[in-house]
Amino acid sequence: MKKQAGTSFVTVLLVLTLVVFLAKIGMAVVPMYWDDKLLTKILENVHESGEIDSHTRQKQLKALVEKRMDFNSVNVPTDGMIVTRIPGGLLLKWTYEVRSPLIGNVDLVGRFHHEEEFN
């Protein structure tokens, strides 16, 4: 009689656990990077739209960006958005963190930064 060969139950269980863990990480990381990509597109569109000129106030730029974020369902905290006046326009600096729960009390943290000049 031949000896049976193949993967054991423990090996299959370990591989399955690894696949599930990697899928969980992907489900936590992909949405935060997707929102950041959408935010980058929003900032590019605001820049290209021509709605911002040298006479635009800081609050108007913030309101315009927030309005477009709401329209596109982008979930990014806006408390780190700083708009300052520079010669000939506005400068937007935006650093923010997004936390996504992983397992129990362990979170994944993504830190993003955007800097855009509006002339």
Backbone bond lengths (Angstrom), bond angles and torsions (degrees), N, CA, C in turn:
res aa  C-N    CA-C-N  psi(-1)  N-CA   C-N-CA  omega(-1)  CA-C   N-CA-C  phi
1 M - - - 1.433 - - 1.529 109.34 -
2 K 1.364 116.77 136.59 1.456 122.28 -179.96 1.533 110.06 -78.13
3 K 1.341 113.77 148.89 1.453 119.09 175.26 1.521 108.43 -80.60
4 Q 1.297 116.79 134.79 1.454 121.67 -177.64 1.534 109.98 -74.96
5 A 1.321 117.67 137.59 1.468 121.99 179.83 1.524 108.78 -125.16
6 G 1.323 115.85 150.34 1.463 120.59 178.94 1.516 110.16 154.45
7 T 1.305 116.22 -177.64 1.456 119.85 -179.65 1.518 109.35 -81.31
8 S 1.305 114.33 146.53 1.456 119.38 179.76 1.526 109.62 -86.79
9 F 1.301 115.01 169.50 1.460 121.24 179.43 1.520 110.72 -62.71
10 V 1.313 117.39 -38.45 1.457 121.92 179.97 1.531 110.50 -63.63
11 T 1.317 118.44 -41.50 1.455 122.13 178.93 1.527 110.89 -63.94
12 V 1.302 116.49 -44.20 1.465 120.66 178.19 1.521 109.96 -62.55
13 L 1.325 117.42 -41.42 1.462 121.76 179.28 1.534 111.08 -64.69
14 L 1.320 118.32 -41.08 1.459 121.59 177.84 1.534 111.55 -64.93
15 V 1.311 117.16 -43.63 1.464 120.74 178.48 1.526 110.27 -63.70
16 L 1.309 117.33 -42.80 1.464 121.29 178.94 1.527 110.96 -63.83
17 T 1.324 117.32 -40.91 1.463 120.96 177.58 1.519 110.91 -62.72
18 L 1.325 117.46 -42.50 1.457 121.66 178.09 1.524 111.58 -63.03
19 V 1.307 117.77 -42.26 1.464 122.02 179.30 1.527 110.43 -64.02
20 V 1.317 117.18 -43.28 1.469 120.84 179.41 1.526 110.33 -64.95
21 F 1.324 117.29 -41.53 1.468 121.07 179.07 1.529 110.97 -63.38
22 L 1.302 117.70 -44.09 1.473 121.02 178.25 1.531 111.35 -65.53
23 A 1.327 117.19 -36.61 1.463 120.65 176.43 1.527 110.48 -65.32
24 K 1.324 117.29 -39.50 1.471 121.41 178.43 1.528 110.69 -63.78
25 I 1.333 116.62 -42.09 1.469 119.97 177.00 1.526 110.07 -63.18
26 G 1.328 117.16 -43.31 1.464 120.70 178.34 1.512 112.27 -61.06
27 M 1.332 116.68 -39.71 1.467 120.42 179.61 1.521 111.78 -69.54
28 A 1.332 117.65 -21.42 1.459 120.91 177.61 1.526 111.69 -88.42
29 V 1.323 117.92 -34.14 1.468 121.39 -173.38 1.527 112.58 -87.84
30 V 1.308 117.94 -41.33 1.472 121.15 -174.26 1.530 112.70 -58.37
31 P 1.348 120.91 -45.30 1.472 118.72 -179.70 1.523 114.07 -62.21
32 M 1.341 117.93 -35.96 1.471 118.08 -179.34 1.533 110.99 -69.62
33 Y 1.319 118.34 -36.60 1.455 120.51 176.88 1.531 111.50 -73.88
34 W 1.318 117.18 -31.72 1.472 120.69 176.80 1.528 110.06 -65.21
35 D 1.354 116.77 -44.70 1.461 119.83 177.87 1.527 111.00 -63.00
36 D 1.334 117.56 -38.36 1.459 119.73 178.46 1.523 111.41 -66.11
37 K 1.327 117.10 -38.01 1.470 120.51 177.22 1.535 110.29 -64.69
38 L 1.339 117.22 -42.26 1.463 120.56 176.83 1.526 111.14 -63.46
39 L 1.329 117.08 -39.35 1.459 120.62 178.17 1.523 111.02 -63.50
40 T 1.325 117.10 -40.06 1.467 120.76 176.62 1.525 110.54 -60.58
41 K 1.331 116.86 -43.06 1.471 120.91 177.74 1.529 111.35 -64.06
42 I 1.336 116.80 -39.74 1.468 120.40 178.92 1.524 110.01 -62.04
43 L 1.328 117.27 -45.80 1.461 120.13 179.92 1.525 111.56 -64.19
44 E 1.325 117.44 -38.17 1.468 120.33 176.42 1.528 110.63 -64.63
45 N 1.329 116.94 -42.33 1.465 120.49 -179.52 1.522 111.77 -66.70
46 V 1.334 117.71 -38.23 1.461 120.38 176.84 1.526 108.90 -64.05
47 H 1.309 116.27 -41.07 1.468 120.64 -179.61 1.518 110.85 -64.47
48 E 1.330 117.30 -43.10 1.462 121.65 -177.01 1.524 113.31 -79.72
49 S 1.328 118.22 -18.42 1.464 120.70 -174.55 1.527 112.78 -69.47
50 G 1.313 117.45 -25.77 1.457 120.06 -178.69 1.520 112.80 82.79
51 E 1.325 118.60 7.22 1.464 121.68 179.07 1.520 112.09 -74.64
52 I 1.333 116.65 -19.51 1.457 121.46 -178.55 1.524 108.27 -105.57
53 D 1.338 115.18 126.46 1.459 120.10 176.22 1.527 109.14 -131.70
54 S 1.307 116.98 -170.02 1.468 120.74 -175.81 1.524 112.68 -69.71
55 H 1.329 118.54 -14.62 1.466 121.73 -178.53 1.527 112.52 -99.06
56 T 1.308 118.16 -1.20 1.461 121.92 -179.09 1.521 109.81 -72.11
57 R 1.336 115.55 137.88 1.463 120.37 178.41 1.523 110.48 -85.35
58 Q 1.322 115.67 160.46 1.453 121.49 -178.97 1.534 111.58 -60.02
59 K 1.312 116.71 -42.62 1.466 120.74 -178.62 1.529 111.39 -64.61
60 Q 1.313 117.22 -33.69 1.460 120.13 178.19 1.520 111.31 -66.00
61 L 1.337 116.95 -40.74 1.459 120.35 177.87 1.522 110.71 -64.98
62 K 1.334 117.06 -45.24 1.462 120.64 177.94 1.526 110.80 -58.85
63 A 1.324 116.11 -45.79 1.464 120.12 -179.05 1.524 111.53 -63.30
64 L 1.318 117.16 -39.71 1.467 121.11 179.68 1.525 111.10 -64.97
65 V 1.324 116.94 -44.57 1.464 120.67 179.39 1.527 110.13 -65.00
66 E 1.336 117.76 -44.37 1.467 121.29 179.38 1.522 111.44 -62.72
67 K 1.329 116.88 -39.10 1.469 120.96 178.64 1.529 110.70 -62.76
68 R 1.325 116.24 -43.87 1.472 119.25 179.28 1.527 111.53 -69.28
69 M 1.314 116.97 -32.91 1.469 119.74 176.11 1.527 110.66 -65.62
70 D 1.334 116.76 -42.88 1.467 120.09 177.34 1.520 110.74 -62.08
71 F 1.317 116.43 -42.09 1.466 121.05 -179.10 1.523 111.42 -62.58
72 N 1.339 117.11 -37.00 1.465 121.91 -178.14 1.523 113.33 -95.14
73 S 1.330 117.85 5.41 1.470 123.57 179.85 1.521 112.42 55.08
74 V 1.319 115.60 48.03 1.458 121.44 177.43 1.524 107.63 -93.97
75 N 1.327 116.31 121.80 1.460 121.90 -177.49 1.524 110.31 -100.86
76 V 1.325 115.02 82.89 1.457 121.79 -179.63 1.526 107.33 -128.83
77 P 1.343 117.94 133.30 1.469 119.02 178.50 1.527 111.27 -66.31
78 T 1.331 115.83 135.17 1.472 120.50 -176.20 1.522 112.70 -100.92
79 D 1.331 119.00 1.01 1.465 119.53 -177.25 1.528 112.82 -71.19
80 G 1.314 119.44 -15.62 1.457 121.91 177.62 1.515 113.40 -93.06
81 M 1.346 117.52 4.48 1.465 121.33 -178.57 1.535 109.26 -80.89
82 I 1.328 115.84 120.14 1.465 121.43 179.59 1.525 107.85 -120.52
83 V 1.323 115.74 122.16 1.465 121.70 178.32 1.519 107.63 -114.08
84 T 1.322 115.56 123.65 1.461 120.49 179.15 1.525 109.07 -124.12
85 R 1.321 114.37 152.27 1.460 120.06 177.60 1.521 108.95 -84.85
86 I 1.326 114.60 132.66 1.462 121.83 175.00 1.525 107.16 -122.92
87 P 1.318 118.07 165.23 1.469 118.62 177.98 1.529 111.22 -59.32
88 G 1.309 115.48 118.55 1.458 121.08 177.36 1.510 115.04 90.15
89 G 1.329 119.13 4.73 1.461 118.31 179.87 1.510 113.65 169.10
90 L 1.340 114.60 -149.98 1.453 122.13 -177.78 1.524 110.04 -127.08
91 L 1.327 115.74 151.84 1.454 122.44 176.34 1.522 107.92 -122.32
92 L 1.327 116.09 123.21 1.457 121.81 178.18 1.522 108.44 -105.30
93 K 1.325 116.50 121.82 1.465 122.85 173.35 1.514 106.67 -118.12
94 W 1.324 115.44 130.75 1.449 119.15 -173.81 1.514 109.42 -143.73
95 T 1.313 116.47 111.50 1.450 122.71 175.20 1.516 107.30 -117.76
96 Y 1.309 116.69 130.20 1.462 120.27 -179.63 1.518 111.10 -148.54
97 E 1.322 114.91 159.88 1.456 122.68 176.54 1.512 109.44 -119.80
98 V 1.312 115.08 144.35 1.458 121.37 174.89 1.519 106.95 -122.60
99 R 1.319 116.38 128.70 1.465 121.56 178.72 1.517 108.81 -109.65
100 S 1.315 114.11 137.20 1.455 120.44 178.74 1.525 108.18 -131.47
101 P 1.337 117.91 124.51 1.464 119.31 -179.19 1.525 111.24 -65.12
102 L 1.318 115.98 138.34 1.454 121.10 179.61 1.520 110.12 -106.18
103 I 1.312 116.55 -74.75 1.462 120.94 179.09 1.522 107.84 -140.11
104 G 1.308 116.89 125.12 1.462 120.54 178.95 1.510 110.67 61.15
105 N 1.344 115.45 -122.95 1.463 119.52 -179.69 1.529 112.09 -100.47
106 V 1.314 117.44 20.84 1.466 122.48 177.53 1.528 108.53 -98.89
107 D 1.332 115.70 124.92 1.465 121.94 -179.46 1.519 110.30 -114.39
108 L 1.322 115.51 151.72 1.459 121.62 168.24 1.524 106.97 -98.07
109 V 1.315 117.16 134.73 1.456 121.80 -177.59 1.517 108.79 -118.94
110 G 1.323 115.33 127.71 1.460 121.00 173.93 1.512 108.86 -112.35
111 R 1.327 117.70 129.90 1.457 122.03 179.34 1.524 107.73 -113.02
112 F 1.338 115.83 128.40 1.460 121.65 -175.76 1.524 109.78 -127.63
113 H 1.324 116.07 153.18 1.464 121.65 179.28 1.527 109.31 -141.52
114 H 1.315 115.49 134.29 1.472 122.04 175.57 1.517 108.17 -129.52
115 E 1.321 115.33 142.25 1.454 121.94 175.26 1.529 107.26 -140.97
116 E 1.322 115.34 122.77 1.471 119.91 -174.66 1.524 109.06 -140.52
117 E 1.325 115.70 134.50 1.468 121.68 175.15 1.528 108.86 -99.98
118 F 1.323 115.14 134.62 1.461 121.47 177.09 1.517 107.12 -116.97
119 N 1.341 116.42 110.51 1.472 121.71 -178.84 1.502 110.41 -108.18
